[in-house]
Each structure stands twice: as structure tokens, then as C-alpha cells.
């Protein structure tokens, strides 16, 4: 089920991803110690793309080293930042 791009971007920022502009909106994860990590994802600048389709949500999840359900839990808030870091440490 597609999700609103604004909701995804806001959820990523709430969980410690910092936005950087380029040819896309890049979201790079900074851990609780304030260190930049290699975990990142991106969204399009295209104003026509208001919703992110399922296939792209799956790709974004993989970039964040999560399955799609956990990625959606991360941006919707049931998955805490601390739990996200624990999962990253296991990969």
C-alpha cells in the first residue's frame, strides 16, 4: 500500500536521519552517538510524486537494512530508534 512521501520523510527525520539535498532528497542515518553511518535512503524531488509506491518502499527498506514491514514501523514510530540501532548492529 503506497505511503505519502511527506510522512515517510518526516518519519525518517524523527528517527535520526538527516536530510541532504542533491539530485534527490538523501536521508543519512546518524546514530545515537552522533556519528554518521553508512545507512541511507532517498526520495525524489518530483512534486508529482506525492505517494511512494510499494516497490519503492521495499527498496528504501532494503537500503535501511530492514524488511518492508519493519521500515514502515520505523517511520510510523512503533519501532524505536534504539531497537533500530540494535537491528543494525546485528547485520
N, C-alpha and C positions, 0 to 999 in steps of 0.2 A: 504494500500500500504506500503510495507516494507520501512524502512529508514536505511541509513548507520549508523552503530554503532558509528563510529568516529564523525559523525555530531551530533548525539544525545548527546554524552559525551561532546563535545565541547560546545554545546548549554547550557547544564546544568551548566558547569563551568562558562560561561558568565553570568548566572543569579544568581550566588551566592551559587551554590552547590560546596562543597569541596569534593575532591576525597580521599577516604581512601582505602587502599588495604587490602584484606583478601582472603577468598575463592572466592570472586567476586570483581569487581570494585564497591565500595559503594560510593554513592553520597548523602551527607547530606547537607541540606539547612541551611545556616547561614543568618539570617535576616539582614536588613539594619543597625540595631544597633550592629551588630557583635555578636549576640547571636545564639548559636546552637539551632535548633528546632528539633521537632520530625518527620519532613518531610524528607523522604529519598527514594531512589530507588537504583537499582543496575543493572549492566550489567555483562555479562560473560567474563571470561578470555580467553575463547576458541578462538584461532586465526582463526578457520574455520568459526566462526560466524561473518561475515562482515556486514550482514544486520540483523536488528531486525524485526521479522515478526509482522504483525498486532495484533495478540493475545497478544504478549508480550508488545507491545506499549500500549495496553489497560490496562494491569496490571500495567505498570510503571505509567501511568496517574493516576490510582486509588491510588497508593502509594503516589503520589504527590498531592492528593486531588483535581484532575481536571478530566474533561471528556477528551476523547482522542483528540478531536479537539483542546481544549484549551492547552493540553500538547504539541501538535505539534506546536501550535502558540508560546508557551513559548520557546521552543528550536529553533524555526525558527526566533524568535525575534519580531513578531507583538505584542505579549503580554509582556508588560514591567514588570520589577521586582516589581515596585510599585503596579501595578494592581494585580500581583500575590499575593503580601502580603495582599492587600485588600480582595481578594477572600479567602485567608487562614483565615483571621480574621472573615469571615462570616461563616466558617464551625465549 
